[in-house]
Amino acid sequence: MGQGRTEQPPSPGDRPSALQPGRARLIALVRSAAVATPMAAGAGTGHLGPGLACSFGAYLTLAAFSSLTSRPPLTDLLSGGVLLSLAAAAGAAAADEAAAVVAGAALVATLQGLLDVAGGPLRMAAAMSALAFLLAGVNLAQGVPWWVYAGQFAAGTLWQALVVTATGRRFTGPGPLTSLRRTCQRLRSGAPFAATLAFTGALATGTAWQIPLSHAVWLASSALRVAKPAAQATHARAKARVLGTLGGGAVAALLLTPRVPALLLALLVAVTIWFIQLVTAARYGWWTFCLTIVALLFGMQHGEGDWALAATRIALTLGGVALALAVLAAGRRLTAVVRGRAG
């Protein structure tokens, strides 16, 4: 599986090895169990839909603050949760309006691009917010009103924020205000990439809207997740995402080919999320392998059609990766031409 180490190298304190191995596995276990708990509770009470929405909010919160060795300030966790919840609410409210979905995708992609370059404590929360926005319509397949889904999702973000706070080590960073000030000072440098990513998000989402598949937004989410300011980083992530999706899609389809009880589904989610935390986002190929399994566990219809949905995920990933590579390559060529004329 491709490693795709395209993120900024984590500091020693961000690696699970900085903890005793047993303690790192225990923290990962508690946090993954917290993600799966609403899902299991919903399955046990006959209300799987609300449980899935709550668990999805918890999952994206965990992905946004995934370090096992540091505890973000509660202000950062709550800010990240608010950002995720607003994106999910906006996506759910706009789910039936093509123009609103495309405009929203451009907006969340802009924020992702700005913070990807500027950094700061909410960088990953911004990236996960793009996913929350794009996937809100998919999670509304149960037919609930958008504000109901938004409330269920927000409850999951708050639940997971409290669990991360309770299980993390003592915070030793520069503090939330200092981090925010440093991020704001660097925002301008992220503007060119943010503009490119906004165009990528709008184009990918508009394209997905024309595809008659319930999970077509996977194309847009893949495009936004592989795009990076540097061409080398984008290519490495693209390769890792394709390999990880191929492997994860096959494993998920094998797991779910027989009819799986909802409680067992929650257990599979917990195990996969436990593993993804130990892998860390720096190993992007394996991270994608795990997140593909989680995505299909959340979204698959059991029984007939599992392989078809896994194949759909793979095809849409390939399409999203190709689109991102094409747009970023065109953007770099255009920038080179403009600079040449200016020079």
C-alpha positions in Angstrom: 0.0 0.0 0.0 1.4 3.4 -0.9 2.5 5.5 2.0 1.9 8.9 0.5 3.7 10.8 3.2 2.6 14.2 1.9 1.5 15.9 5.1 4.0 18.1 7.0 6.1 15.6 9.0 4.6 15.3 12.5 6.7 16.3 15.4 7.8 13.5 17.8 4.9 14.4 20.1 2.4 13.7 17.3 3.6 10.1 16.8 2.0 7.2 18.7 5.5 6.0 19.5 5.9 9.0 21.8 3.5 7.2 24.1 4.0 3.8 25.6 2.5 1.4 22.9 -0.1 0.1 25.2 -1.3 3.5 26.3 -1.5 4.7 22.6 -3.6 1.6 21.8 -5.8 2.2 24.8 -6.5 5.9 23.9 -7.2 4.9 20.3 -9.6 2.2 21.6 -11.6 4.6 23.8 -11.9 7.2 21.1 -12.9 4.7 18.4 -15.5 3.2 20.8 -16.9 6.7 21.4 -17.4 7.1 17.6 -19.2 3.8 17.3 -21.3 4.2 20.5 -24.1 6.4 19.0 -24.3 4.1 16.0 -24.6 1.0 18.3 -27.2 2.8 20.4 -29.2 3.7 17.4 -29.1 0.1 16.1 -30.1 -1.3 19.5 -33.1 1.0 19.8 -34.3 0.7 16.2 -33.1 4.3 15.3 -30.0 3.6 13.2 -30.4 6.8 11.1 -29.9 9.2 14.0 -27.1 7.0 15.4 -25.3 7.1 12.1 -25.6 10.9 11.8 -24.2 11.3 15.4 -21.4 8.9 14.8 -20.5 10.6 11.5 -20.1 13.9 13.4 -18.0 12.2 16.0 -15.8 10.5 13.3 -15.1 13.8 11.5 -14.2 15.4 14.8 -11.8 12.6 15.5 -10.3 12.9 12.1 -9.8 16.6 12.6 -8.0 16.1 15.9 -6.4 12.7 15.5 -3.2 13.1 17.6 -3.0 10.5 20.3 -0.2 12.3 22.2 -1.5 15.9 22.5 -4.7 17.3 23.7 -6.0 20.4 21.8 -7.5 23.2 23.9 -11.2 22.8 24.4 -11.6 26.1 22.6 -10.0 24.5 19.5 -12.1 21.4 19.8 -15.3 23.3 20.2 -14.4 25.7 17.3 -13.7 22.7 15.1 -17.0 21.2 16.1 -18.9 24.4 15.3 -17.1 24.6 11.9 -18.0 20.9 11.1 -21.6 21.3 12.3 -22.2 24.5 10.3 -20.8 22.8 7.2 -23.0 19.8 7.7 -26.1 21.9 8.3 -25.4 24.0 5.2 -24.9 20.9 3.1 -28.1 19.3 4.4 -30.1 22.5 3.8 -28.7 22.9 0.2 -28.9 19.3 -0.7 -31.7 19.7 -3.3 -30.4 22.9 -5.0 -27.6 22.4 -7.5 -26.4 26.1 -7.5 -26.3 26.2 -3.7 -24.4 23.0 -3.5 -21.8 24.1 -6.0 -21.4 27.5 -4.4 -21.1 25.9 -1.0 -18.5 23.5 -2.2 -16.5 26.4 -3.6 -16.8 28.2 -0.2 -15.7 25.3 1.9 -12.9 24.5 -0.5 -11.7 28.1 -0.2 -11.4 27.7 3.5 -9.7 24.4 3.2 -7.1 25.9 0.8 -6.4 28.9 3.0 -5.8 26.9 6.1 -3.9 24.2 4.2 -1.2 26.8 3.5 -1.6 28.9 6.6 -1.7 26.0 9.0 -3.1 26.4 12.5 -5.2 24.2 14.8 -8.2 24.2 12.6 -6.4 23.1 9.4 -7.8 19.5 9.5 -11.2 20.7 10.8 -11.5 22.8 7.6 -10.7 19.9 5.4 -13.2 17.7 7.2 -15.8 20.4 7.0 -15.6 20.1 3.2 -16.4 16.5 3.6 -19.2 17.3 6.1 -20.8 19.7 3.6 -20.5 17.4 0.6 -21.7 14.2 2.3 -24.7 15.8 4.2 -27.0 15.1 1.3 -25.9 11.5 1.2 -26.7 11.1 4.9 -30.1 12.6 4.4 -31.2 9.5 2.5 -33.3 8.7 5.5 -35.5 11.6 4.6 -35.2 13.6 7.8 -35.4 17.4 7.8 -32.1 19.1 7.5 -32.2 20.7 10.9 -32.8 17.3 12.5 -29.7 15.9 10.8 -27.7 19.0 11.7 -28.6 18.6 15.4 -27.7 14.9 15.4 -24.4 15.6 13.7 -23.6 18.5 16.1 -24.3 16.2 19.1 -21.7 13.8 17.7 -19.1 16.5 17.4 -19.6 17.7 21.0 -19.6 14.1 22.3 -16.3 13.3 20.6 -14.7 16.6 21.6 -15.4 15.8 25.2 -13.9 12.3 24.8 -10.7 13.7 23.1 -10.4 16.2 25.9 -10.7 13.5 28.5 -8.2 11.1 26.9 -5.5 13.5 25.7 -2.2 14.4 27.3 -1.7 17.8 28.9 -1.7 20.6 26.3 1.7 22.2 25.9 1.3 24.2 22.7 1.4 28.0 22.2 -2.2 28.5 23.1 -5.3 29.1 21.0 -5.1 32.9 20.7 -1.4 32.7 19.6 -2.2 29.9 17.2 -5.0 31.9 15.7 -2.9 35.0 15.4 -0.1 33.2 13.6 -2.6 31.5 11.2 -4.2 34.9 10.4 -0.8 36.3 9.6 -0.2 33.6 7.0 -3.7 33.6 5.3 -2.7 35.8 2.4 0.0 33.3 1.3 -2.8 30.7 0.9 -5.0 32.8 -1.4 -3.7 31.4 -4.8 -4.1 27.8 -3.8 -7.5 28.6 -2.2 -8.7 30.1 -5.5 -7.5 27.0 -7.3 -9.1 24.7 -4.8 -12.4 26.7 -4.9 -12.5 26.1 -8.7 -11.7 22.5 -8.2 -14.4 22.0 -5.7 -17.1 23.8 -7.8 -16.1 21.9 -10.9 -16.0 18.5 -9.2 -19.3 19.1 -7.4 -21.0 20.4 -10.6 -19.8 17.3 -12.4 -20.9 15.0 -9.6 -24.4 16.6 -9.7 -24.7 15.3 -13.3 -23.9 11.7 -12.3 -27.0 9.7 -11.5 -25.6 8.0 -8.4 -26.6 8.6 -4.8 -22.9 8.8 -3.7 -21.6 10.9 -6.6 -20.2 13.5 -4.3 -17.4 11.1 -3.6 -15.9 12.4 -6.8 -15.7 15.9 -5.3 -14.5 14.8 -1.9 -11.6 12.8 -3.5 -10.6 15.8 -5.7 -10.4 18.1 -2.6 -8.5 15.6 -0.5 -5.7 14.9 -3.0 -5.1 18.6 -4.0 -2.1 20.2 -2.4 -0.1 23.4 -3.2 3.0 21.5 -4.3 2.7 19.3 -7.5 4.9 16.5 -5.9 2.7 16.3 -2.9 -0.5 16.2 -5.0 0.9 13.3 -7.1 2.0 11.4 -4.1 -1.4 11.8 -2.4 -3.2 10.9 -5.7 -1.2 7.6 -5.9 -1.8 6.8 -2.3 -5.5 7.6 -2.5 -6.1 5.4 -5.5 -4.2 2.4 -4.0 -5.9 2.9 -0.6 -9.3 3.1 -2.1 -8.8 0.0 -4.2 -7.7 -2.0 -1.1 -10.3 -0.5 1.2 -13.2 -0.9 -1.2 -12.4 -4.6 -1.7 -12.1 -5.3 2.0 -15.3 -3.4 2.8 -17.2 -5.3 0.1 -15.9 -8.6 1.4 -17.0 -7.7 4.9 -20.5 -6.7 3.9 -21.3 -9.2 1.2 -23.2 -11.3 3.7 -26.0 -9.5 5.5 -24.4 -7.8 8.6 -26.4 -7.0 11.7 -26.3 -3.3 12.5 -24.6 -3.9 15.9 -21.8 -5.8 14.1 -21.5 -2.9 11.7 -20.8 -0.6 14.6 -18.2 -2.9 15.9 -16.5 -3.0 12.5 -16.5 0.8 12.5 -14.9 0.9 15.9 -12.1 -1.6 14.9 -11.3 0.3 11.7 -11.2 3.7 13.4 -9.0 2.2 16.1 -6.5 1.1 13.5 -6.7 4.4 11.5 -5.5 6.3 14.6 -2.5 4.1 15.0 -1.6 4.4 11.3 -1.8 8.2 11.5 -2.6 10.6 8.6 1.1 10.9 7.7 0.8 7.4 6.1 -1.8 8.6 3.7 -2.1 5.3 1.7 -3.1 3.3 4.8 -5.1 6.2 6.1 -7.2 6.1 2.9 -7.4 2.4 3.0 -9.1 2.7 6.5 -11.3 5.7 5.7 -12.6 3.9 2.6 -13.8 1.1 4.7 -15.4 3.5 7.2 -17.1 5.4 4.4 -18.6 2.2 3.0 -19.5 0.9 6.4 -21.5 4.1 7.0 -23.0 4.2 3.5 -23.5 0.7 2.2 -26.8 -1.0 1.8 -26.3 -4.6 3.1 -26.6 -7.6 0.9 -26.9 -7.3 -2.9 -25.1 -4.4 -4.4 -22.2 -4.1 -1.9 -19.7 -4.8 -4.6 -21.4 -2.4 -6.9 -21.2 0.4 -4.4 -17.5 -0.4 -3.7 -16.8 -0.3 -7.4 -18.7 3.0 -7.6 -16.5 4.4 -4.8 -13.3 3.4 -6.7 -14.6 4.8 -10.0 -15.5 8.1 -8.4 -12.2 8.3 -6.6 -10.4 7.8 -9.9 -12.5 10.5 -11.5 -11.9 12.9 -8.7 -8.2 12.3 -8.6 -7.9 12.8 -12.4 -9.9 16.1 -12.2 -7.8 17.5 -9.4 -4.6 16.6 -11.2 -5.9 18.2 -14.4 -7.1 21.4 -12.7 -3.9 21.9 -10.7 -1.7 21.2 -13.7 -3.6 23.8 -15.7 -3.4 26.3 -12.9 0.4 25.9 -12.7 0.8 26.4 -16.4 -1.4 29.5 -16.4 0.6 30.9 -13.5 3.8 30.3 -15.3 2.5 32.0 -18.4 1.3 35.1 -16.4 4.6 35.3 -14.6 6.5 35.0 -17.9 4.6 37.9 -19.4 5.0 40.0 -16.3 8.7 39.3 -16.3 
